[in-house]
């Protein structure tokens, strides 16, 4: 690891990026994803109970999430915990994180409340002096309602 001060600066910048993502999702402001994701960022979504979905870039991500949460009158994306590693593979412009999250949601049609829990394994890239999502892998961990609990994904490179 390099300079502890730079590591702290990078950690704060990455966690700010994560918080900005949560804010965009909560406000359903999909065009703002352009300021968070690299244009070619791959995103893999595995809800476990449906076939995995692969997306590329911020517009595809926003379109997918928008349709997925359309049925909720209330939807809030909450970051529960995150572990960020900077200077990945001795590259000062690369970072990785594991981010645990919860979705608080209320069905518009029924008023029924559910929670969904999941984990992101993220790659970040510093470009032009700021951090961007360079890739995301999401997997559901549990959902209330039917009491579903799923195995934790093993992703190489994310200790």
Protein Blocks (a to p, Z undefined) as FASTA:
>chain_A
ZZfklmmmmmmmmmmmmmmmmmmmmnopmklmmmmbcfklccdddehlaccdddedjklm
mmmmmmmmmmpmbdcdddfbdcddehihhiakbccdddddddddddfklopacddddddd
dddddeehiacdfbdcdddfbdchjopacdddddehiZZ
